[in-house]
Amino acid sequence: MTRRWTLRLAACLVAGAAVLTGCSEKQEAAQTLPTSSSAAPTEDALPPLGPEGFPVPAEARKRTPEGAVEFVRYFVGLTGYLAEHSLDPAPLLDLSQDCRSCSNIAESLAEDRAANYTYREYEFEFTEYGPALLDGETAEMGFTYVQGPVSVVDPTGAVVTQRSSGRSEEMQSGAILRWRSDLNSWVMTGLTVG
């Protein structure tokens, strides 16, 4: 009910602004009827979010149960992308808010990067339980996660055993998200793996 009311209010505000703007100066009458436009930004209109080579996809920036699932899928994939490309883990922090697990993952990646470790492989499996449960500005969802194998090597090419691992068992996991209107995206507020 609240979402429907918000959408109606937004549509009224947009229509009101258009009417007021049209009244401020004299214009010739249009020869054709206007076309309808969506109040939601299009994929092209969304400002980029995430690293340049791995941006948050448009389907993960929808305030829907499916959009929340796609955001979690993206966030999990982002961890692997940053590891494999030895990139600054700042995007994990940019796309999270007060998420202790997210901060720990970013810190671990930053330590590997500072030690000049690289990832020879970083495999994982992500399987959602179903659509996320939305409650106002938040969403919760469950998923299973399997990590590995993960091979981390030092600058000489030797495997760093304490950072590497084989394939894990299937881990019951969950995520809590918050919608950020200023980003037009979800952000991770809680992440539990295993």
Secondary structure as a PSIPRED ss2 file (coil, helix, strand):
# PSIPRED VFORMAT (PSIPRED V4.0)

   1 M C   1.000  0.000  0.000
   2 T H   0.000  1.000  0.000
   3 R H   0.000  1.000  0.000
   4 R H   0.000  1.000  0.000
   5 W H   0.000  1.000  0.000
   6 T H   0.000  1.000  0.000
   7 L H   0.000  1.000  0.000
   8 R H   0.000  1.000  0.000
   9 L H   0.000  1.000  0.000
  10 A H   0.000  1.000  0.000
  11 A H   0.000  1.000  0.000
  12 C H   0.000  1.000  0.000
  13 L H   0.000  1.000  0.000
  14 V H   0.000  1.000  0.000
  15 A H   0.000  1.000  0.000
  16 G H   0.000  1.000  0.000
  17 A H   0.000  1.000  0.000
  18 A H   0.000  1.000  0.000
  19 V H   0.000  1.000  0.000
  20 L H   0.000  1.000  0.000
  21 T H   0.000  1.000  0.000
  22 G H   0.000  1.000  0.000
  23 C H   0.000  1.000  0.000
  24 S C   1.000  0.000  0.000
  25 E C   1.000  0.000  0.000
  26 K C   1.000  0.000  0.000
  27 Q C   1.000  0.000  0.000
  28 E C   1.000  0.000  0.000
  29 A C   1.000  0.000  0.000
  30 A C   1.000  0.000  0.000
  31 Q C   1.000  0.000  0.000
  32 T C   1.000  0.000  0.000
  33 L C   1.000  0.000  0.000
  34 P C   1.000  0.000  0.000
  35 T C   1.000  0.000  0.000
  36 S C   1.000  0.000  0.000
  37 S C   1.000  0.000  0.000
  38 S C   1.000  0.000  0.000
  39 A C   1.000  0.000  0.000
  40 A C   1.000  0.000  0.000
  41 P C   1.000  0.000  0.000
  42 T C   1.000  0.000  0.000
  43 E C   1.000  0.000  0.000
  44 D C   1.000  0.000  0.000
  45 A C   1.000  0.000  0.000
  46 L C   1.000  0.000  0.000
  47 P C   1.000  0.000  0.000
  48 P C   1.000  0.000  0.000
  49 L C   1.000  0.000  0.000
  50 G C   1.000  0.000  0.000
  51 P C   1.000  0.000  0.000
  52 E C   1.000  0.000  0.000
  53 G C   1.000  0.000  0.000
  54 F C   1.000  0.000  0.000
  55 P C   1.000  0.000  0.000
  56 V C   1.000  0.000  0.000
  57 P C   1.000  0.000  0.000
  58 A H   0.000  1.000  0.000
  59 E H   0.000  1.000  0.000
  60 A H   0.000  1.000  0.000
  61 R H   0.000  1.000  0.000
  62 K C   1.000  0.000  0.000
  63 R C   1.000  0.000  0.000
  64 T C   1.000  0.000  0.000
  65 P H   0.000  1.000  0.000
  66 E H   0.000  1.000  0.000
  67 G H   0.000  1.000  0.000
  68 A H   0.000  1.000  0.000
  69 V H   0.000  1.000  0.000
  70 E H   0.000  1.000  0.000
  71 F H   0.000  1.000  0.000
  72 V H   0.000  1.000  0.000
  73 R H   0.000  1.000  0.000
  74 Y H   0.000  1.000  0.000
  75 F H   0.000  1.000  0.000
  76 V H   0.000  1.000  0.000
  77 G H   0.000  1.000  0.000
  78 L H   0.000  1.000  0.000
  79 T H   0.000  1.000  0.000
  80 G H   0.000  1.000  0.000
  81 Y H   0.000  1.000  0.000
  82 L H   0.000  1.000  0.000
  83 A H   0.000  1.000  0.000
  84 E H   0.000  1.000  0.000
  85 H C   1.000  0.000  0.000
  86 S C   1.000  0.000  0.000
  87 L C   1.000  0.000  0.000
  88 D C   1.000  0.000  0.000
  89 P C   1.000  0.000  0.000
  90 A H   0.000  1.000  0.000
  91 P H   0.000  1.000  0.000
  92 L H   0.000  1.000  0.000
  93 L H   0.000  1.000  0.000
  94 D H   0.000  1.000  0.000
  95 L C   1.000  0.000  0.000
  96 S E   0.000  0.000  1.000
  97 Q C   1.000  0.000  0.000
  98 D C   1.000  0.000  0.000
  99 C C   1.000  0.000  0.000
 100 R H   0.000  1.000  0.000
 101 S H   0.000  1.000  0.000
 102 C H   0.000  1.000  0.000
 103 S H   0.000  1.000  0.000
 104 N H   0.000  1.000  0.000
 105 I H   0.000  1.000  0.000
 106 A H   0.000  1.000  0.000
 107 E H   0.000  1.000  0.000
 108 S H   0.000  1.000  0.000
 109 L H   0.000  1.000  0.000
 110 A H   0.000  1.000  0.000
 111 E H   0.000  1.000  0.000
 112 D H   0.000  1.000  0.000
 113 R H   0.000  1.000  0.000
 114 A H   0.000  1.000  0.000
 115 A C   1.000  0.000  0.000
 116 N C   1.000  0.000  0.000
 117 Y C   1.000  0.000  0.000
 118 T E   0.000  0.000  1.000
 119 Y E   0.000  0.000  1.000
 120 R E   0.000  0.000  1.000
 121 E E   0.000  0.000  1.000
 122 Y E   0.000  0.000  1.000
 123 E E   0.000  0.000  1.000
 124 F E   0.000  0.000  1.000
 125 E E   0.000  0.000  1.000
 126 F E   0.000  0.000  1.000
 127 T E   0.000  0.000  1.000
 128 E E   0.000  0.000  1.000
 129 Y C   1.000  0.000  0.000
 130 G C   1.000  0.000  0.000
 131 P C   1.000  0.000  0.000
 132 A C   1.000  0.000  0.000
 133 L E   0.000  0.000  1.000
 134 L E   0.000  0.000  1.000
 135 D E   0.000  0.000  1.000
 136 G C   1.000  0.000  0.000
 137 E C   1.000  0.000  0.000
 138 T E   0.000  0.000  1.000
 139 A E   0.000  0.000  1.000
 140 E E   0.000  0.000  1.000
 141 M E   0.000  0.000  1.000
 142 G E   0.000  0.000  1.000
 143 F E   0.000  0.000  1.000
 144 T E   0.000  0.000  1.000
 145 Y E   0.000  0.000  1.000
 146 V E   0.000  0.000  1.000
 147 Q E   0.000  0.000  1.000
 148 G E   0.000  0.000  1.000
 149 P E   0.000  0.000  1.000
 150 V E   0.000  0.000  1.000
 151 S E   0.000  0.000  1.000
 152 V E   0.000  0.000  1.000
 153 V E   0.000  0.000  1.000
 154 D C   1.000  0.000  0.000
 155 P C   1.000  0.000  0.000
 156 T C   1.000  0.000  0.000
 157 G C   1.000  0.000  0.000
 158 A C   1.000  0.000  0.000
 159 V E   0.000  0.000  1.000
 160 V C   1.000  0.000  0.000
 161 T C   1.000  0.000  0.000
 162 Q C   1.000  0.000  0.000
 163 R C   1.000  0.000  0.000
 164 S C   1.000  0.000  0.000
 165 S E   0.000  0.000  1.000
 166 G C   1.000  0.000  0.000
 167 R C   1.000  0.000  0.000
 168 S C   1.000  0.000  0.000
 169 E C   1.000  0.000  0.000
 170 E C   1.000  0.000  0.000
 171 M E   0.000  0.000  1.000
 172 Q E   0.000  0.000  1.000
 173 S E   0.000  0.000  1.000
 174 G E   0.000  0.000  1.000
 175 A E   0.000  0.000  1.000
 176 I E   0.000  0.000  1.000
 177 L E   0.000  0.000  1.000
 178 R E   0.000  0.000  1.000
 179 W E   0.000  0.000  1.000
 180 R E   0.000  0.000  1.000
 181 S C   1.000  0.000  0.000
 182 D C   1.000  0.000  0.000
 183 L C   1.000  0.000  0.000
 184 N C   1.000  0.000  0.000
 185 S E   0.000  0.000  1.000
 186 W E   0.000  0.000  1.000
 187 V E   0.000  0.000  1.000
 188 M E   0.000  0.000  1.000
 189 T E   0.000  0.000  1.000
 190 G E   0.000  0.000  1.000
 191 L E   0.000  0.000  1.000
 192 T E   0.000  0.000  1.000
 193 V E   0.000  0.000  1.000
 194 G C   1.000  0.000  0.000
